[in-house]
Amino acid sequence: MAQFSVHDAKTNLSRLIADALAGGDVVIARGNVPVVRIVPINPRGQRCFGALKGQIAMDAWFDEPLPEEELSGWNLG
């Protein structure tokens, strides 16, 4: 476990972040008392286009014009 003072952490923050991302244990201390730990967060998942291919189906009427009573509710002009 690597422990750094607040001053060292401010000076070398980019390096400490890189160490944490690489799996290192980075702790920041006030005096000799550890107060915080820098850990990486879990990244959001990436979108995968086509992941639902074959699982979603459109009805045959999907592209047909809307009925007049439905269109009147949209106030299109």
N, C-alpha and C positions, 0 to 999 in steps of 0.2 A: 504494500500500500504506500503510494507516494503522498506525502503530506506537504502542503505549501502554506506559507503565510498569506494573509490577505494582500499584502503589498506584492509579493511574488506572483500571486494569481492575477492581479491587475496587469502586471508587467508582461506576463507570459500567457494570457488567456487563450490565444489562438493555439499555442502549443499544447496547453492542457486539454482543450477541446479535442484536438487531434489524438492525444493520448487516450482520452475516454472513448472516442469512437473506435480506436484500435483495440479496445477491450481492457485498457489499464484502469486501475482503481485510483481515482484522483480525489483527494480530500483537502479541503481548505480549512485552516485552523486560525483561531484568534489566540495568540500566544502559543501554548502547547495544547489547547483544548480544541479538538476537531468539532467543527460546526456544520459544515455542508459537504456533500459529496457530489461530484459531477458525474452524471451517468447519461448515456445516450437514450433518446426516446425511440419508441418503435415507430418506424416510418409508416405513413399511410400506404395502403396497397395501391398498386398501379392498375390502371384500367387495362383490361384485355379485350380489345374489340373482337366481337364474334364469340364471346364466352357463352352466350345464351342461344347460339345458333341451333335451330331445331327444337328449342324449348318454348318458343313463343310463336303463335300462329295468328294471322289476321283473317277475319271473316271475309267472305267474298264481297260483301256490301261495304267494306271499309272505305273505298274510294268513291262511293256513290254520293251525290249531293245530299245535303241535309234536308229534312222535310221543312216546309214553309213555317210551321209553328216553332221549330227550333231556330231557324234563321231570324225570325222576328225578335227573339230575345237577345240577340247580339248587338243591336243598334249599330249597324254597319254603315250608316250614312245618312 
